[in-house]
Amino acid sequence: MNYATIKKTDVANGPGIRVSLFVSGCTHRCKGCFNSEAWDFGYGQRYTKETEREILEALAPEYIRGLSLLGGEPMEPENRGTVLSLVKKVRQTYPGKDIWCYTGYDYEKDLLQWAERETPDESHEAQTARLLSLIDVLVDGEFVEEKKNLRLAFRGSENQRLIDVKESLRQGRTVCL
């Protein structure tokens, strides 16, 4: 996986001061996307063990509230395995920090459907189910330029939702914040 950038003190992509990883690669290609250069899976730098260490170290200060995953598209099949590995390590190292993930995929239509087709191996669907179980908040839905609203907190267009993933999985229905 490649990544476009790491922001170590981001205040725009979730509550509090966060570390944000912008992965490369996105097949949605939303009109008006703020990060269209990251559509290319080859854009930016190669994600390595050193990159992972850098992110984990950046999360260490007490004032850092959590990790945000953006793109590009963290849930692309090509990115899920690496993103899952990072999220597992963040959960193990910093259980009190929250994890937000921004995706153009729809929670019910795409992600839950993939998770339901899960197999015991590390297929893309198994990765999706595991990722969902480790994420606190999912911002879902493609950016729609015609529904752009700069007054919305932590999202760009009115169709996008802030989903409490843990509560949604617990209740078996989508719970929005």
MDTraj code that builds the backbone (N, CA, C; nanometers):
import mdtraj as md
import numpy as np

residues = "MET ASN TYR ALA THR ILE LYS LYS THR ASP VAL ALA ASN GLY PRO GLY ILE ARG VAL SER LEU PHE VAL SER GLY CYS THR HIS ARG CYS LYS GLY CYS PHE ASN SER GLU ALA TRP ASP PHE GLY TYR GLY GLN ARG TYR THR LYS GLU THR GLU ARG GLU ILE LEU GLU ALA LEU ALA PRO GLU TYR ILE ARG GLY LEU SER LEU LEU GLY GLY GLU PRO MET GLU PRO GLU ASN ARG GLY THR VAL LEU SER LEU VAL LYS LYS VAL ARG GLN THR TYR PRO GLY LYS ASP ILE TRP CYS TYR THR GLY TYR ASP TYR GLU LYS ASP LEU LEU GLN TRP ALA GLU ARG GLU THR PRO ASP GLU SER HIS GLU ALA GLN THR ALA ARG LEU LEU SER LEU ILE ASP VAL LEU VAL ASP GLY GLU PHE VAL GLU GLU LYS LYS ASN LEU ARG LEU ALA PHE ARG GLY SER GLU ASN GLN ARG LEU ILE ASP VAL LYS GLU SER LEU ARG GLN GLY ARG THR VAL CYS LEU".split()
xyz = np.array([
    [0.0843, -0.1178, 0.0000],
    [0.0000, 0.0000, 0.0000],
    [0.0888, 0.1241, 0.0000],
    [0.0442, 0.2247, -0.0685],
    [0.1089, 0.3554, -0.0614],
    [0.0221, 0.4488, 0.0208],
    [0.0841, 0.5574, 0.0665],
    [0.0072, 0.6574, 0.1390],
    [0.0471, 0.7961, 0.0895],
    [-0.0480, 0.8877, 0.0956],
    [-0.0251, 1.0237, 0.0476],
    [0.0451, 1.1073, 0.1532],
    [-0.0034, 1.1005, 0.2776],
    [0.0574, 1.1797, 0.3848],
    [0.0133, 1.1277, 0.5211],
    [0.0877, 1.1700, 0.6220],
    [0.0514, 1.1483, 0.7621],
    [0.0459, 1.2858, 0.8261],
    [-0.0683, 1.3186, 0.8864],
    [-0.0798, 1.4433, 0.9626],
    [-0.0752, 1.4054, 1.1099],
    [0.0225, 1.4595, 1.1806],
    [0.0439, 1.4189, 1.3197],
    [-0.0330, 1.5020, 1.4210],
    [-0.0900, 1.6138, 1.3784],
    [-0.1743, 1.6960, 1.4670],
    [-0.2910, 1.7514, 1.3860],
    [-0.3789, 1.6628, 1.3473],
    [-0.4940, 1.6969, 1.2636],
    [-0.6136, 1.7285, 1.3534],
    [-0.6830, 1.8377, 1.3258],
    [-0.8023, 1.8748, 1.4029],
    [-0.9283, 1.8781, 1.3156],
    [-0.9157, 1.8378, 1.1894],
    [-1.0281, 1.8483, 1.0961],
    [-1.1011, 1.7164, 1.0718],
    [-1.0404, 1.6040, 1.1052],
    [-1.0948, 1.4743, 1.0641],
    [-1.1315, 1.3856, 1.1821],
    [-1.2074, 1.4433, 1.2729],
    [-1.2506, 1.3758, 1.3940],
    [-1.2287, 1.4684, 1.5119],
    [-1.2845, 1.4321, 1.6265],
    [-1.2751, 1.5195, 1.7435],
    [-1.1352, 1.5210, 1.8053],
    [-1.0983, 1.6330, 1.8622],
    [-0.9705, 1.6458, 1.9299],
    [-0.8540, 1.6527, 1.8330],
    [-0.7358, 1.6375, 1.8880],
    [-0.6135, 1.6356, 1.8068],
    [-0.5855, 1.4905, 1.7724],
    [-0.5643, 1.4652, 1.6429],
    [-0.5552, 1.3284, 1.5938],
    [-0.4332, 1.3095, 1.5050],
    [-0.3975, 1.1849, 1.4856],
    [-0.3027, 1.1466, 1.3818],
    [-0.3878, 1.0949, 1.2669],
    [-0.3633, 1.1452, 1.1467],
    [-0.4417, 1.1032, 1.0305],
    [-0.3507, 1.0442, 0.9242],
    [-0.3889, 0.9269, 0.8765],
    [-0.3190, 0.8604, 0.7668],
    [-0.4063, 0.8693, 0.6436],
    [-0.3520, 0.9307, 0.5389],
    [-0.4205, 0.9408, 0.4103],
    [-0.3610, 0.8349, 0.3183],
    [-0.4353, 0.7268, 0.2949],
    [-0.3861, 0.6200, 0.2089],
    [-0.4033, 0.6585, 0.0625],
    [-0.3309, 0.5908, -0.0239],
    [-0.3432, 0.6134, -0.1685],
    [-0.4296, 0.5054, -0.2305],
    [-0.5010, 0.5445, -0.3349],
    [-0.5836, 0.4516, -0.4098],
    [-0.7302, 0.4676, -0.3790],
    [-0.8076, 0.5003, -0.4816],
    [-0.9522, 0.5145, -0.4654],
    [-1.0188, 0.4960, -0.6007],
    [-1.1160, 0.4068, -0.6048],
    [-1.1892, 0.3823, -0.7294],
    [-1.3187, 0.4634, -0.7376],
    [-1.3563, 0.5343, -0.6313],
    [-1.4807, 0.6133, -0.6331],
    [-1.4702, 0.7335, -0.7269],
    [-1.3577, 0.8029, -0.7229],
    [-1.3324, 0.9196, -0.8072],
    [-1.4473, 1.0216, -0.8008],
    [-1.4798, 1.0613, -0.6805],
    [-1.5907, 1.1551, -0.6589],
    [-1.5604, 1.2918, -0.7215],
    [-1.6574, 1.3435, -0.7923],
    [-1.6466, 1.4782, -0.8489],
    [-1.6282, 1.5773, -0.7340],
    [-1.5270, 1.6637, -0.7447],
    [-1.5003, 1.7644, -0.6423],
    [-1.4196, 1.7137, -0.5242],
    [-1.3646, 1.5951, -0.5336],
    [-1.2844, 1.5366, -0.4251],
    [-1.1709, 1.6316, -0.3863],
    [-1.1493, 1.6478, -0.2547],
    [-1.0438, 1.7378, -0.2076],
    [-0.9054, 1.6751, -0.2205],
    [-0.8984, 1.5459, -0.2473],
    [-0.7707, 1.4750, -0.2468],
    [-0.7574, 1.3859, -0.3704],
    [-0.7938, 1.4382, -0.4853],
    [-0.7983, 1.3562, -0.6073],
    [-0.6624, 1.3004, -0.6483],
    [-0.5535, 1.3651, -0.6095],
    [-0.4215, 1.3091, -0.6438],
    [-0.4019, 1.1719, -0.5785],
    [-0.4705, 1.1460, -0.4689],
    [-0.4568, 1.0180, -0.3989],
    [-0.5448, 0.9080, -0.4576],
    [-0.6149, 0.9335, -0.5682],
    [-0.6899, 0.8277, -0.6348],
    [-0.5958, 0.7198, -0.6879],
    [-0.4772, 0.7604, -0.7272],
    [-0.3779, 0.6705, -0.7859],
    [-0.3170, 0.5827, -0.6766],
    [-0.3271, 0.4506, -0.6919],
    [-0.2726, 0.3577, -0.5926],
    [-0.1208, 0.3703, -0.5797],
    [-0.0543, 0.4235, -0.6793],
    [0.0904, 0.4405, -0.6756],
    [0.1355, 0.5757, -0.6231],
    [0.0418, 0.6617, -0.5869],
    [0.0748, 0.7972, -0.5416],
    [0.1418, 0.7942, -0.4037],
    [0.2319, 0.8853, -0.3808],
    [0.2912, 0.9032, -0.2485],
    [0.4053, 0.8087, -0.2202],
    [0.4127, 0.7662, -0.0947],
    [0.5224, 0.6818, -0.0495],
    [0.4730, 0.5427, -0.0142],
    [0.5629, 0.4466, -0.0199],
    [0.5318, 0.3091, 0.0174],
    [0.5126, 0.3011, 0.1687],
    [0.4078, 0.2345, 0.2133],
    [0.3833, 0.2117, 0.3547],
    [0.4728, 0.0967, 0.3995],
    [0.5534, 0.1209, 0.5019],
    [0.6494, 0.0217, 0.5514],
    [0.6339, 0.0037, 0.7021],
    [0.7117, -0.0855, 0.7587],
    [0.7147, -0.1028, 0.9047],
    [0.7590, 0.0269, 0.9723],
    [0.8491, 0.1015, 0.9073],
    [0.8925, 0.2298, 0.9608],
    [0.7764, 0.3298, 0.9628],
    [0.6930, 0.3275, 0.8611],
    [0.5745, 0.4133, 0.8569],
    [0.4834, 0.3797, 0.9746],
    [0.4632, 0.2513, 0.9961],
    [0.3795, 0.2066, 1.1077],
    [0.4368, 0.2543, 1.2413],
    [0.5669, 0.2401, 1.2598],
    [0.6317, 0.2875, 1.3834],
    [0.6133, 0.4387, 1.4004],
    [0.6255, 0.5125, 1.2904],
    [0.6078, 0.6575, 1.2943],
    [0.4666, 0.6942, 1.3413],
    [0.3668, 0.6248, 1.2907],
    [0.2279, 0.6504, 1.3295],
    [0.2059, 0.6148, 1.4766],
    [0.2558, 0.4989, 1.5191],
    [0.2403, 0.4574, 1.6584],
    [0.3092, 0.5555, 1.7535],
    [0.4251, 0.6046, 1.7178],
    [0.4956, 0.7035, 1.8001],
    [0.4187, 0.8359, 1.8039],
    [0.3615, 0.8743, 1.6913],
    [0.2852, 0.9999, 1.6858],
    [0.1588, 0.9923, 1.7721],
    [0.1061, 0.8722, 1.7929],
    [-0.0136, 0.8534, 1.8747],
    [0.0164, 0.8546, 2.0248],
    [0.1422, 0.8459, 2.0637],
    [0.1809, 0.8299, 2.2037],
    [0.1406, 0.9446, 2.2969],
    [0.1540, 1.0706, 2.2581],
    [0.1219, 1.1778, 2.3533],
    [-0.0225, 1.1678, 2.4040],
    [-0.0390, 1.2009, 2.5310],
    [-0.1709, 1.1934, 2.5932],
    [-0.2726, 1.2845, 2.5244],
    [-0.2275, 1.3983, 2.4706],
    [-0.3197, 1.4930, 2.4067],
    [-0.3721, 1.4447, 2.2715],
    [-0.3144, 1.3397, 2.2148],
    [-0.3642, 1.2833, 2.0885],
    [-0.4844, 1.1948, 2.1212],
    [-0.5992, 1.2285, 2.0655],
    [-0.7229, 1.1562, 2.0975],
    [-0.7357, 1.0244, 2.0215],
    [-0.6829, 1.0220, 1.8966],
    [-0.6989, 0.8987, 1.8211],
    [-0.6433, 0.9064, 1.6815],
    [-0.6769, 0.8044, 1.6040],
    [-0.6307, 0.7870, 1.4668],
    [-0.7476, 0.8040, 1.3716],
    [-0.7237, 0.8766, 1.2614],
    [-0.8225, 0.8862, 1.1534],
    [-0.7607, 0.8283, 1.0273],
    [-0.8379, 0.7476, 0.9560],
    [-0.7955, 0.6848, 0.8310],
    [-0.8771, 0.7453, 0.7181],
    [-0.8074, 0.8012, 0.6197],
    [-0.8734, 0.8670, 0.5078],
    [-0.8026, 0.8267, 0.3793],
    [-0.8417, 0.8915, 0.2712],
    [-0.7778, 0.8557, 0.1463],
    [-0.7740, 0.9671, 0.0462],
    [-0.7605, 0.9119, -0.0715],
    [-0.7746, 0.7720, -0.1123],
    [-0.8919, 0.7046, -0.0422],
    [-0.8812, 0.5734, -0.0326],
    [-0.9887, 0.4917, 0.0233],
    [-0.9312, 0.3787, 0.1086],
    [-0.9411, 0.3902, 0.2424],
    [-0.8885, 0.2854, 0.3300],
    [-0.9545, 0.1495, 0.3096],
    [-1.0791, 0.1462, 0.2639],
    [-1.1522, 0.0203, 0.2498],
    [-1.1377, -0.0447, 0.1120],
    [-1.0557, 0.0125, 0.0247],
    [-1.0311, -0.0555, -0.1030],
    [-0.9690, -0.1920, -0.0734],
    [-1.0049, -0.2950, -0.1499],
    [-0.9467, -0.4276, -0.1259],
    [-0.7937, -0.4264, -0.1212],
    [-0.7320, -0.3429, -0.2017],
    [-0.5858, -0.3366, -0.2061],
    [-0.5263, -0.2765, -0.0788],
    [-0.6051, -0.2026, -0.0033],
    [-0.5561, -0.1333, 0.1168],
    [-0.5963, -0.1995, 0.2480],
    [-0.7013, -0.2796, 0.2464],
    [-0.7597, -0.3314, 0.3703],
    [-0.6636, -0.4106, 0.4583],
    [-0.5814, -0.4940, 0.3993],
    [-0.4908, -0.5766, 0.4799],
    [-0.3928, -0.4925, 0.5588],
    [-0.3332, -0.3935, 0.4951],
    [-0.2374, -0.3061, 0.5631],
    [-0.3078, -0.2199, 0.6662],
    [-0.4237, -0.1663, 0.6325],
    [-0.5001, -0.0844, 0.7259],
    [-0.5394, -0.1684, 0.8472],
    [-0.5825, -0.2912, 0.8241],
    [-0.6200, -0.3801, 0.9347],
    [-0.5013, -0.4051, 1.0270],
    [-0.3861, -0.4315, 0.9705],
    [-0.2661, -0.4545, 1.0513],
    [-0.2358, -0.3342, 1.1403],
    [-0.2445, -0.2137, 1.0838],
    [-0.2202, -0.0921, 1.1613],
    [-0.3240, -0.0764, 1.2726],
    [-0.4505, -0.0942, 1.2390],
    [-0.5577, -0.0745, 1.3366],
    [-0.5437, -0.1745, 1.4525],
    [-0.5076, -0.2986, 1.4234],
    [-0.4852, -0.3970, 1.5302],
    [-0.3757, -0.3491, 1.6251],
    [-0.2668, -0.2989, 1.5699],
    [-0.1549, -0.2529, 1.6531],
    [-0.1936, -0.1302, 1.7347],
    [-0.2719, -0.0399, 1.6751],
    [-0.3177, 0.0779, 1.7484],
    [-0.4062, 0.0343, 1.8656],
    [-0.4981, -0.0582, 1.8426],
    [-0.5866, -0.1078, 1.9490],
    [-0.5059, -0.1730, 2.0618],
    [-0.4044, -0.2514, 2.0249],
    [-0.3214, -0.3192, 2.1261],
    [-0.2391, -0.2184, 2.2059],
    [-0.1820, -0.1202, 2.1382],
    [-0.0900, -0.0262, 2.2007],
    [-0.1625, 0.0849, 2.2749],
    [-0.2734, 0.1313, 2.2188],
    [-0.3459, 0.2461, 2.2744],
    [-0.4952, 0.2153, 2.2846],
    [-0.5351, 0.1271, 2.3744],
    [-0.6770, 0.0883, 2.3806],
    [-0.7715, 0.2031, 2.4141],
    [-0.7215, 0.3122, 2.4712],
    [-0.8071, 0.4247, 2.5072],
    [-0.8258, 0.5272, 2.3973],
    [-0.7553, 0.5127, 2.2861],
    [-0.7668, 0.6088, 2.1754],
    [-0.8726, 0.5594, 2.0776],
    [-0.9433, 0.6530, 2.0157],
    [-1.0478, 0.6118, 1.9213],
    [-0.9943, 0.6075, 1.7778],
    [-1.0646, 0.5335, 1.6950],
    [-1.0271, 0.5167, 1.5546],
    [-1.1467, 0.5540, 1.4682],
    [-1.1228, 0.6507, 1.3794],
    [-1.2220, 0.6927, 1.2817],
    [-1.1753, 0.6483, 1.1438],
    [-1.2695, 0.6105, 1.0592],
    [-1.2364, 0.5722, 0.9218],
    [-1.3349, 0.6393, 0.8267],
    [-1.2805, 0.7053, 0.7253],
    [-1.3600, 0.7698, 0.6208],
    [-1.3609, 0.6779, 0.4996],
    [-1.4797, 0.6504, 0.4481],
    [-1.4917, 0.5641, 0.3312],
    [-1.6016, 0.6142, 0.2383],
    [-1.5793, 0.5973, 0.1102],
    [-1.6827, 0.6275, 0.0120],
    [-1.7818, 0.5137, -0.0024],
    [-1.7498, 0.3991, 0.0565],
    [-1.8413, 0.2855, 0.0512],
    [-1.9567, 0.3082, 0.1484],
    [-2.0697, 0.2473, 0.1194],
    [-2.1876, 0.2543, 0.2039],
    [-2.1803, 0.1437, 0.3094],
    [-2.2069, 0.1798, 0.4337],
    [-2.1969, 0.0860, 0.5453],
    [-2.2842, -0.0381, 0.5243],
    [-2.4139, -0.0186, 0.4983],
    [-2.5041, -0.1336, 0.4842],
    [-2.4869, -0.2041, 0.3497],
    [-2.4878, -0.1271, 0.2438],
    [-2.4888, -0.1842, 0.1087],
    [-2.3575, -0.2530, 0.0731],
    [-2.2465, -0.1968, 0.1162],
    [-2.1158, -0.2508, 0.0783],
    [-2.0476, -0.3246, 0.1934],
    [-2.0118, -0.2518, 0.2977],
    [-1.9253, -0.3074, 0.4019],
    [-1.9904, -0.4228, 0.4778],
    [-2.1146, -0.4074, 0.5202],
    [-2.1802, -0.5176, 0.5915],
    [-2.2028, -0.6376, 0.5000],
    [-2.2315, -0.6116, 0.3735],
    [-2.2494, -0.7221, 0.2788],
    [-2.1198, -0.8006, 0.2626],
    [-2.0076, -0.7283, 0.2507],
    [-1.8780, -0.7970, 0.2402],
    [-1.8507, -0.8763, 0.3673],
    [-1.8780, -0.8163, 0.4825],
    [-1.8518, -0.8818, 0.6106],
    [-1.9367, -1.0075, 0.6273],
    [-2.0603, -1.0062, 0.5776],
    [-2.1474, -1.1234, 0.5883],
    [-2.0975, -1.2405, 0.5044],
    [-2.0244, -1.2114, 0.3977],
    [-1.9688, -1.3168, 0.3122],
    [-1.8324, -1.3635, 0.3628],
    [-1.8000, -1.3229, 0.4838],
    [-1.6703, -1.3531, 0.5439],
    [-1.6403, -1.5024, 0.5437],
    [-1.5156, -1.5316, 0.5195],
    [-1.4661, -1.6685, 0.5272],
    [-1.3560, -1.6718, 0.6323],
    [-1.3201, -1.7885, 0.6810],
    [-1.2214, -1.7948, 0.7890],
    [-1.0806, -1.7492, 0.7493],
    [-1.0510, -1.7462, 0.6222],
    [-0.9170, -1.7025, 0.5815],
    [-0.9096, -1.5504, 0.5816],
    [-0.7972, -1.4963, 0.5446],
    [-0.7801, -1.3506, 0.5428],
    [-0.8219, -1.2918, 0.4078],
    [-0.9392, -1.3314, 0.3614],
    [-0.9924, -1.2746, 0.2380],
    [-1.0295, -1.1291, 0.2619],
    [-1.0624, -1.0595, 0.1555],
    [-1.1014, -0.9190, 0.1695],
    [-1.2233, -0.9046, 0.2608],
    [-1.3171, -0.9987, 0.2517],
    [-1.4356, -0.9893, 0.3349],
    [-1.4008, -1.0094, 0.4819],
    [-1.3148, -1.1043, 0.5126],
    [-1.2747, -1.1254, 0.6519],
    [-1.2041, -1.0013, 0.7048],
    [-1.1262, -0.9372, 0.6221],
    [-1.0590, -0.8152, 0.6633],
    [-1.1613, -0.7056, 0.6931],
    [-1.2653, -0.6973, 0.6134],
    [-1.3680, -0.5957, 0.6351],
    [-1.4378, -0.6175, 0.7687],
    [-1.4778, -0.7397, 0.7983],
    [-1.5459, -0.7686, 0.9246],
    [-1.4555, -0.7350, 1.0427],
    [-1.3306, -0.7724, 1.0350],
    [-1.2368, -0.7448, 1.1447],
    [-1.2144, -0.5942, 1.1598],
    [-1.1979, -0.5246, 1.0471],
    [-1.1799, -0.3790, 1.0529],
    [-1.3002, -0.3121, 1.1184],
    [-1.4197, -0.3493, 1.0767],
    [-1.5401, -0.2886, 1.1344],
    [-1.5455, -0.3108, 1.2857],
    [-1.5021, -0.4270, 1.3312],
    [-1.5060, -0.4565, 1.4750],
    [-1.4070, -0.3719, 1.5542],
    [-1.3088, -0.3127, 1.4877],
    [-1.2038, -0.2356, 1.5553],
    [-1.2193, -0.0842, 1.5397],
    [-1.3106, -0.0411, 1.4529],
    [-1.3306, 0.1016, 1.4252],
    [-1.4405, 0.1556, 1.5170],
    [-1.4192, 0.2759, 1.5694],
    [-1.5202, 0.3393, 1.6545],
    [-1.6238, 0.4146, 1.5717],
    [-1.5763, 0.4985, 1.4787],
    [-1.6669, 0.5808, 1.3981],
    [-1.6310, 0.5644, 1.2510],
    [-1.7332, 0.5403, 1.1709],
    [-1.7182, 0.5294, 1.0262],
    [-1.7934, 0.6458, 0.9630],
    [-1.7237, 0.7212, 0.8802],
    [-1.7890, 0.8257, 0.8009],
    [-1.8068, 0.7632, 0.6631],
    [-1.9305, 0.7315, 0.6272],
    [-1.9522, 0.6562, 0.5044],
    [-2.0169, 0.7396, 0.3954],
    [-2.0066, 0.6882, 0.2744],
    [-2.0704, 0.7498, 0.1592],
    [-1.9762, 0.8334, 0.0759],
    [-1.9960, 0.8264, -0.0537],
    [-1.9156, 0.9065, -0.1450],
    [-1.9419, 1.0546, -0.1220],
    [-1.8413, 1.1368, -0.1482],
    [-1.8606, 1.2810, -0.1474],
    [-1.9454, 1.3176, -0.2684],
    [-2.0536, 1.3919, -0.2463],
    [-2.1417, 1.4364, -0.3544],
    [-2.1339, 1.5883, -0.3593],
    [-2.0725, 1.6393, -0.4648],
    [-2.0481, 1.7832, -0.4755],
    [-2.1774, 1.8648, -0.4650],
    [-2.2864, 1.8143, -0.5220],
    [-2.4133, 1.8860, -0.5179],
    [-2.4722, 1.8916, -0.3766],
    [-2.4222, 1.8081, -0.2861],
    [-2.4688, 1.8062, -0.1474],
    [-2.3616, 1.8566, -0.0511],
    [-2.2627, 1.9258, -0.1057],
    [-2.1542, 1.9799, -0.0237],
    [-2.2111, 2.0790, 0.0767],
    [-2.1630, 2.0669, 0.2025],
    [-2.2099, 2.1559, 0.3081],
    [-2.0935, 2.1805, 0.4029],
    [-2.0383, 2.2992, 0.4002],
    [-1.9215, 2.3320, 0.4813],
    [-1.9539, 2.3450, 0.6300],
    [-2.0811, 2.3465, 0.6651],
    [-2.1199, 2.3580, 0.8064],
    [-2.1278, 2.2235, 0.8767],
    [-2.1154, 2.1148, 0.8032],
    [-2.1218, 1.9818, 0.8642],
    [-1.9922, 1.9516, 0.9384],
    [-2.0042, 1.8915, 1.0534],
    [-1.8853, 1.8512, 1.1290],
    [-1.8308, 1.7204, 1.0735],
    [-1.7023, 1.7205, 1.0418],
    [-1.6269, 1.6003, 1.0065],
    [-1.6747, 1.5262, 0.8821],
    [-1.7403, 1.5948, 0.7916],
    [-1.7799, 1.5343, 0.6642],
    [-1.8014, 1.6447, 0.5629],
    [-1.8049, 1.6089, 0.4360],
    [-1.8104, 1.7095, 0.3322],
    [-1.9442, 1.7278, 0.2644],
    [-2.0271, 1.6226, 0.2611],
    [-2.1561, 1.6348, 0.1937],
    [-2.2669, 1.5732, 0.2786],
    [-2.3882, 1.6221, 0.2575],
    [-2.5018, 1.5879, 0.3433],
    [-2.5405, 1.4406, 0.3405],
    [-2.5019, 1.3669, 0.2390],
    [-2.5340, 1.2243, 0.2328],
    [-2.4434, 1.1401, 0.3217],
    [-2.3307, 1.1951, 0.3633],
    [-2.2364, 1.1191, 0.4441],
    [-2.2835, 1.1136, 0.5892],
    [-2.2586, 0.9987, 0.6533],
    [-2.3059, 0.9771, 0.7901],
    [-2.1890, 0.9500, 0.8845],
    [-2.2069, 0.9867, 1.0101],
    [-2.1135, 0.9511, 1.1162],
    [-2.1763, 0.8328, 1.1894],
    [-2.1199, 0.7144, 1.1707],
    [-2.1796, 0.5922, 1.2247],
    [-2.0996, 0.5426, 1.3443],
    [-2.1692, 0.5192, 1.4556],
    [-2.1100, 0.4561, 1.5730],
    [-2.1053, 0.3057, 1.5419],
    [-1.9897, 0.2586, 1.4993],
    [-1.9794, 0.1216, 1.4481],
    [-2.0014, 0.0188, 1.5586],
    [-1.9399, 0.0367, 1.6721],
    [-1.9539, -0.0616, 1.7804],
    [-2.0994, -0.0768, 1.8237],
    [-2.1679, 0.0358, 1.8396],
    [-2.3082, 0.0300, 1.8795],
    [-2.3947, -0.0270, 1.7661],
    [-2.3619, 0.0063, 1.6434],
    [-2.4359, -0.0480, 1.5282],
    [-2.4223, -0.1987, 1.5215],
    [-2.3029, -0.2503, 1.5417],
    [-2.2819, -0.3951, 1.5388],
    [-2.3530, -0.4615, 1.6565],
    [-2.3488, -0.3966, 1.7734],
    [-2.4139, -0.4519, 1.8920],
    [-2.5653, -0.4599, 1.8745],
    [-2.6250, -0.3527, 1.8181],
    [-2.7707, -0.3476, 1.8037],
    [-2.8227, -0.4134, 1.6756],
    [-2.7351, -0.4404, 1.5803],
    [-2.7778, -0.4994, 1.4546],
    [-2.8527, -0.4021, 1.3657],
    [-2.8310, -0.2722, 1.3881],
    [-2.8892, -0.1679, 1.3059],
    [-2.7929, -0.0492, 1.3046],
    [-2.8050, 0.0365, 1.2059],
    [-2.7136, 0.1500, 1.1938],
    [-2.7490, 0.2573, 1.2961],
    [-2.6487, 0.2934, 1.3770],
    [-2.6650, 0.3971, 1.4780],
    [-2.5732, 0.5127, 1.4411],
    [-2.6337, 0.6262, 1.4107],
    [-2.5558, 0.7451, 1.3721],
    [-2.5342, 0.8344, 1.4933],
    [-2.4236, 0.9064, 1.4897],
    [-2.3937, 1.0033, 1.5959],
    [-2.4669, 1.1327, 1.5688],
])
top = md.Topology()
chain = top.add_chain()
for i, resn in enumerate(residues, 1):
    res = top.add_residue(resn, chain, resSeq=i)
    for name in ("N", "CA", "C"):
        top.add_atom(name, md.element.get_by_symbol(name[0]), res)
traj = md.Trajectory(xyz[None], top)
